[in-house]
């Protein structure tokens, strides 16, 4: 399936196999240079080699790309 089709489905709220987080999900960054920060999922950027998201940082420092393995649900 074409990547654009997956992105459109994700934006519509459809579950995508292997993709953990939905749009606007609150997340904590657990690894990498932004470890310890929190934010919300803005966009699914890609799914290979693993899902990668654009995360809007709660600190207001902007948006960053973060791999799924570096995120956990906020809570």
N, CA, C and O atoms as CSV, one atom per row, in Angstrom:
chain,resi,resn,atom,element,x,y,z
A,1,UNK,N,N,0.841,-1.187,0.000
A,1,UNK,CA,C,0.000,0.000,0.000
A,1,UNK,C,C,0.882,1.245,0.000
A,1,UNK,O,O,1.926,1.280,0.651
A,2,UNK,N,N,0.467,2.223,-0.707
A,2,UNK,CA,C,1.195,3.481,-0.822
A,2,UNK,C,C,1.263,4.195,0.532
A,2,UNK,O,O,0.280,4.218,1.273
A,3,UNK,N,N,2.434,4.780,0.855
A,3,UNK,CA,C,2.638,5.449,2.147
A,3,UNK,C,C,1.632,6.582,2.353
A,3,UNK,O,O,1.136,6.773,3.463
A,4,UNK,N,N,1.332,7.323,1.308
A,4,UNK,CA,C,0.371,8.422,1.440
A,4,UNK,C,C,-0.979,7.893,1.883
A,4,UNK,O,O,-1.641,8.521,2.709
A,5,UNK,N,N,-1.399,6.770,1.364
A,5,UNK,CA,C,-2.650,6.154,1.765
A,5,UNK,C,C,-2.645,5.799,3.236
A,5,UNK,O,O,-3.656,5.970,3.917
A,6,UNK,N,N,-1.523,5.308,3.738
A,6,UNK,CA,C,-1.410,4.995,5.156
A,6,UNK,C,C,-1.519,6.255,5.997
A,6,UNK,O,O,-2.199,6.266,7.022
A,7,UNK,N,N,-0.856,7.306,5.570
A,7,UNK,CA,C,-0.907,8.564,6.311
A,7,UNK,C,C,-2.311,9.126,6.378
A,7,UNK,O,O,-2.742,9.619,7.420
A,8,UNK,N,N,-3.024,9.053,5.269
A,8,UNK,CA,C,-4.409,9.525,5.240
A,8,UNK,C,C,-5.279,8.687,6.163
A,8,UNK,O,O,-6.122,9.223,6.882
A,9,UNK,N,N,-5.077,7.376,6.146
A,9,UNK,CA,C,-5.841,6.490,7.028
A,9,UNK,C,C,-5.530,6.807,8.490
A,9,UNK,O,O,-6.434,6.847,9.325
A,10,UNK,N,N,-4.247,7.033,8.799
A,10,UNK,CA,C,-3.847,7.354,10.174
A,10,UNK,C,C,-4.506,8.661,10.624
A,10,UNK,O,O,-5.034,8.743,11.733
A,11,UNK,N,N,-4.472,9.674,9.764
A,11,UNK,CA,C,-5.096,10.959,10.100
A,11,UNK,C,C,-6.599,10.814,10.340
A,11,UNK,O,O,-7.183,11.551,11.135
A,12,UNK,N,N,-7.208,9.870,9.654
A,12,UNK,CA,C,-8.641,9.636,9.811
A,12,UNK,C,C,-8.956,8.839,11.075
A,12,UNK,O,O,-10.123,8.653,11.420
A,13,UNK,N,N,-7.913,8.368,11.764
A,13,UNK,CA,C,-8.125,7.632,13.003
A,13,UNK,C,C,-8.109,6.124,12.861
A,13,UNK,O,O,-8.348,5.406,13.833
A,14,UNK,N,N,-7.830,5.630,11.655
A,14,UNK,CA,C,-7.751,4.188,11.452
A,14,UNK,C,C,-6.514,3.612,12.132
A,14,UNK,O,O,-5.466,4.257,12.175
A,15,UNK,N,N,-6.638,2.411,12.658
A,15,UNK,CA,C,-5.496,1.706,13.238
A,15,UNK,C,C,-4.602,1.198,12.107
A,15,UNK,O,O,-5.085,0.623,11.131
A,16,UNK,N,N,-3.300,1.417,12.250
A,16,UNK,CA,C,-2.308,0.945,11.281
A,16,UNK,C,C,-1.441,-0.076,12.011
A,16,UNK,O,O,-0.877,0.247,13.056
A,17,UNK,N,N,-1.317,-1.305,11.492
A,17,UNK,CA,C,-0.497,-2.311,12.171
A,17,UNK,C,C,0.916,-1.802,12.448
A,17,UNK,O,O,1.583,-1.278,11.555
A,18,UNK,N,N,1.365,-1.961,13.696
A,18,UNK,CA,C,2.698,-1.550,14.096
A,18,UNK,C,C,2.815,-0.098,14.532
A,18,UNK,O,O,3.850,0.305,15.062
A,19,UNK,N,N,1.778,0.688,14.320
A,19,UNK,CA,C,1.787,2.101,14.687
A,19,UNK,C,C,1.026,2.239,16.006
A,19,UNK,O,O,-0.179,1.996,16.070
A,20,UNK,N,N,1.745,2.631,17.046
A,20,UNK,CA,C,1.188,2.663,18.396
A,20,UNK,C,C,0.369,3.910,18.691
A,20,UNK,O,O,-0.684,3.824,19.323
A,21,UNK,N,N,0.838,5.059,18.243
A,21,UNK,CA,C,0.261,6.322,18.684
A,21,UNK,C,C,-0.656,6.953,17.647
A,21,UNK,O,O,-0.373,6.922,16.449
A,22,UNK,N,N,-1.746,7.519,18.114
A,22,UNK,CA,C,-2.693,8.234,17.269
A,22,UNK,C,C,-2.377,9.728,17.297
A,22,UNK,O,O,-1.600,10.196,18.130
A,23,UNK,N,N,-2.978,10.451,16.393
A,23,UNK,CA,C,-2.810,11.904,16.345
A,23,UNK,C,C,-3.280,12.522,17.666
A,23,UNK,O,O,-4.307,12.126,18.217
A,24,UNK,N,N,-2.532,13.476,18.152
A,24,UNK,CA,C,-2.796,14.215,19.392
A,24,UNK,C,C,-2.558,13.404,20.661
A,24,UNK,O,O,-2.845,13.889,21.756
A,25,UNK,N,N,-2.041,12.182,20.542
A,25,UNK,CA,C,-1.745,11.383,21.735
A,25,UNK,C,C,-0.667,12.079,22.563
A,25,UNK,O,O,0.312,12.588,22.019
A,26,UNK,N,N,-0.855,12.098,23.877
A,26,UNK,CA,C,0.145,12.658,24.787
A,26,UNK,C,C,1.249,11.621,24.987
A,26,UNK,O,O,0.969,10.462,25.292
A,27,UNK,N,N,2.496,12.039,24.815
A,27,UNK,CA,C,3.633,11.124,24.911
A,27,UNK,C,C,4.744,11.714,25.769
A,27,UNK,O,O,4.846,12.926,25.958
A,28,UNK,N,N,5.565,10.813,26.277
A,28,UNK,CA,C,6.810,11.175,26.953
A,28,UNK,C,C,7.947,10.636,26.110
A,28,UNK,O,O,7.872,9.524,25.587
A,29,UNK,N,N,8.992,11.420,25.980
A,29,UNK,CA,C,10.171,10.995,25.222
A,29,UNK,C,C,11.105,10.312,26.203
A,29,UNK,O,O,11.526,10.908,27.194
A,30,UNK,N,N,11.429,9.048,25.917
A,30,UNK,CA,C,12.187,8.219,26.845
A,30,UNK,C,C,13.643,8.019,26.466
A,30,UNK,O,O,14.419,7.497,27.265
A,31,UNK,N,N,14.031,8.425,25.258
A,31,UNK,CA,C,15.402,8.204,24.798
A,31,UNK,C,C,15.766,9.294,23.794
A,31,UNK,O,O,14.887,9.917,23.198
A,32,UNK,N,N,17.049,9.516,23.612
A,32,UNK,CA,C,17.509,10.499,22.644
A,32,UNK,C,C,17.747,11.854,23.282
A,32,UNK,O,O,17.650,11.995,24.501
A,33,UNK,N,N,18.057,12.851,22.468
A,33,UNK,CA,C,18.438,14.172,22.987
A,33,UNK,C,C,17.316,14.903,23.718
A,33,UNK,O,O,17.590,15.827,24.484
A,34,UNK,N,N,16.080,14.519,23.505
A,34,UNK,CA,C,14.953,15.173,24.171
A,34,UNK,C,C,14.356,14.313,25.278
A,34,UNK,O,O,13.234,14.552,25.725
A,35,UNK,N,N,15.112,13.316,25.714
A,35,UNK,CA,C,14.653,12.419,26.775
A,35,UNK,C,C,14.192,13.217,27.994
A,35,UNK,O,O,14.862,14.155,28.426
A,36,UNK,N,N,13.038,12.830,28.543
A,36,UNK,CA,C,12.494,13.510,29.707
A,36,UNK,C,C,11.461,14.574,29.364
A,36,UNK,O,O,10.745,15.055,30.243
A,37,UNK,N,N,11.380,14.945,28.085
A,37,UNK,CA,C,10.380,15.939,27.682
A,37,UNK,C,C,9.076,15.242,27.325
A,37,UNK,O,O,9.046,14.033,27.098
A,38,UNK,N,N,8.011,16.011,27.279
A,38,UNK,CA,C,6.711,15.476,26.893
A,38,UNK,C,C,6.158,16.313,25.760
A,38,UNK,O,O,6.640,17.409,25.472
A,39,UNK,N,N,5.134,15.771,25.127
A,39,UNK,CA,C,4.514,16.494,24.031
A,39,UNK,C,C,3.320,15.745,23.512
A,39,UNK,O,O,2.761,14.886,24.194
A,40,UNK,N,N,2.926,16.079,22.287
A,40,UNK,CA,C,1.806,15.388,21.661
A,40,UNK,C,C,2.146,15.081,20.206
A,40,UNK,O,O,2.894,15.807,19.552
A,41,UNK,N,N,1.574,13.987,19.726
A,41,UNK,CA,C,1.817,13.545,18.367
A,41,UNK,C,C,1.080,14.457,17.392
A,41,UNK,O,O,-0.130,14.651,17.502
A,42,UNK,N,N,1.822,15.013,16.437
A,42,UNK,CA,C,1.221,15.873,15.416
A,42,UNK,C,C,1.001,15.139,14.107
A,42,UNK,O,O,-0.009,15.345,13.434
A,43,UNK,N,N,1.957,14.273,13.742
A,43,UNK,CA,C,1.916,13.668,12.420
A,43,UNK,C,C,2.708,12.376,12.402
A,43,UNK,O,O,3.740,12.263,13.063
A,44,UNK,N,N,2.232,11.416,11.656
A,44,UNK,CA,C,2.998,10.204,11.364
A,44,UNK,C,C,3.854,10.519,10.149
A,44,UNK,O,O,3.328,10.752,9.062
A,45,UNK,N,N,5.174,10.529,10.326
A,45,UNK,CA,C,6.095,10.933,9.268
A,45,UNK,C,C,6.446,9.768,8.364
A,45,UNK,O,O,6.569,9.944,7.152
A,46,UNK,N,N,6.611,8.577,8.930
A,46,UNK,CA,C,6.966,7.391,8.152
A,46,UNK,C,C,6.776,6.158,9.007
A,46,UNK,O,O,6.586,6.244,10.220
A,47,UNK,N,N,6.830,4.993,8.345
A,47,UNK,CA,C,6.651,3.753,9.102
A,47,UNK,C,C,7.828,2.795,8.985
A,47,UNK,O,O,7.853,1.779,9.680
A,48,UNK,N,N,8.799,3.081,8.134
A,48,UNK,CA,C,9.952,2.189,7.974
A,48,UNK,C,C,11.238,2.952,8.200
A,48,UNK,O,O,11.349,4.077,7.713
A,49,UNK,N,N,12.208,2.418,8.900
A,49,UNK,CA,C,12.229,1.059,9.448
A,49,UNK,C,C,11.346,0.898,10.683
A,49,UNK,O,O,11.047,-0.229,11.079
A,50,UNK,N,N,10.928,1.991,11.292
A,50,UNK,CA,C,9.961,1.948,12.381
A,50,UNK,C,C,9.139,3.236,12.310
A,50,UNK,O,O,9.587,4.232,11.743
A,51,UNK,N,N,7.940,3.211,12.885
A,51,UNK,CA,C,7.132,4.433,12.848
A,51,UNK,C,C,7.890,5.619,13.454
A,51,UNK,O,O,8.531,5.507,14.499
A,52,UNK,N,N,7.796,6.740,12.772
A,52,UNK,CA,C,8.415,7.987,13.215
A,52,UNK,C,C,7.348,9.069,13.181
A,52,UNK,O,O,6.562,9.163,12.239
A,53,UNK,N,N,7.339,9.874,14.218
A,53,UNK,CA,C,6.298,10.884,14.394
A,53,UNK,C,C,6.905,12.276,14.493
A,53,UNK,O,O,8.067,12.438,14.865
A,54,UNK,N,N,6.109,13.267,14.156
A,54,UNK,CA,C,6.419,14.649,14.462
A,54,UNK,C,C,5.737,14.927,15.794
A,54,UNK,O,O,4.517,14.808,15.913
A,55,UNK,N,N,6.532,15.300,16.795
A,55,UNK,CA,C,6.029,15.534,18.145
A,55,UNK,C,C,6.136,17.020,18.459
A,55,UNK,O,O,7.206,17.615,18.325
A,56,UNK,N,N,5.036,17.609,18.872
A,56,UNK,CA,C,5.022,18.995,19.330
A,56,UNK,C,C,5.394,18.981,20.809
A,56,UNK,O,O,4.666,18.429,21.634
A,57,UNK,N,N,6.520,19.586,21.136
A,57,UNK,CA,C,6.993,19.574,22.517
A,57,UNK,C,C,6.100,20.432,23.406
A,57,UNK,O,O,5.698,21.531,23.026
A,58,UNK,N,N,5.800,19.919,24.583
A,58,UNK,CA,C,4.991,20.642,25.546
A,58,UNK,C,C,5.660,21.898,26.059
A,58,UNK,O,O,4.989,22.815,26.531
A,59,UNK,N,N,6.984,21.948,25.969
A,59,UNK,CA,C,7.742,23.106,26.437
A,59,UNK,C,C,7.611,24.303,25.503
A,59,UNK,O,O,8.011,25.417,25.843
A,60,UNK,N,N,7.038,24.056,24.306
A,60,UNK,CA,C,6.919,25.135,23.332
A,60,UNK,C,C,8.173,25.332,22.498
A,60,UNK,O,O,8.268,26.299,21.742
A,61,UNK,N,N,9.144,24.421,22.627
A,61,UNK,CA,C,10.414,24.541,21.902
A,61,UNK,C,C,10.303,24.120,20.446
A,61,UNK,O,O,11.301,24.137,19.726
A,62,UNK,N,N,9.115,23.743,19.998
A,62,UNK,CA,C,8.941,23.396,18.592
A,62,UNK,C,C,8.518,21.962,18.388
A,62,UNK,O,O,8.040,21.291,19.303
A,63,UNK,N,N,8.709,21.505,17.151
A,63,UNK,CA,C,8.357,20.152,16.737
A,63,UNK,C,C,9.621,19.385,16.391
A,63,UNK,O,O,10.552,19.927,15.796
A,64,UNK,N,N,9.637,18.112,16.774
A,64,UNK,CA,C,10.799,17.270,16.488
A,64,UNK,C,C,10.329,15.921,15.956
A,64,UNK,O,O,9.205,15.494,16.218
A,65,UNK,N,N,11.199,15.264,15.213
A,65,UNK,CA,C,10.934,13.897,14.755
A,65,UNK,C,C,11.437,12.935,15.814
A,65,UNK,O,O,12.562,13.051,16.300
A,66,UNK,N,N,10.580,11.979,16.164
A,66,UNK,CA,C,10.934,11.009,17.196
A,66,UNK,C,C,10.470,9.627,16.750
A,66,UNK,O,O,9.340,9.457,16.292
A,67,UNK,N,N,11.365,8.635,16.890
A,67,UNK,CA,C,11.024,7.251,16.580
A,67,UNK,C,C,10.116,6.675,17.654
A,67,UNK,O,O,10.191,7.053,18.823
A,68,UNK,N,N,9.268,5.764,17.239
A,68,UNK,CA,C,8.323,5.151,18.160
A,68,UNK,C,C,9.014,4.509,19.353
A,68,UNK,O,O,8.494,4.553,20.468
A,69,UNK,N,N,10.191,3.909,19.130
A,69,UNK,CA,C,10.909,3.233,20.216
A,69,UNK,C,C,11.408,4.217,21.280
A,69,UNK,O,O,11.817,3.794,22.361
A,70,UNK,N,N,11.380,5.504,20.993
A,70,UNK,CA,C,11.836,6.525,21.938
A,70,UNK,C,C,10.670,7.192,22.689
A,70,UNK,O,O,10.863,8.176,23.403
A,71,UNK,N,N,9.461,6.640,22.517
A,71,UNK,CA,C,8.269,7.251,23.103
A,71,UNK,C,C,7.530,6.281,24.019
A,71,UNK,O,O,7.600,5.063,23.853
A,72,UNK,N,N,6.837,6.841,24.966
A,72,UNK,CA,C,5.894,6.070,25.777
A,72,UNK,C,C,4.657,6.944,25.992
A,72,UNK,O,O,4.729,8.170,25.909
A,73,UNK,N,N,3.526,6.298,26.268
A,73,UNK,CA,C,2.328,7.096,26.550
A,73,UNK,C,C,2.545,7.954,27.783
A,73,UNK,O,O,3.090,7.476,28.778
A,74,UNK,N,N,2.132,9.208,27.735
A,74,UNK,CA,C,2.240,10.084,28.906
A,74,UNK,C,C,1.190,9.654,29.916
A,74,UNK,O,O,0.090,9.225,29.568
A,75,UNK,N,N,1.562,9.784,31.150
A,75,UNK,CA,C,0.537,9.436,32.101
A,75,UNK,C,C,1.058,9.221,33.427
A,75,UNK,O,O,0.298,8.916,34.347
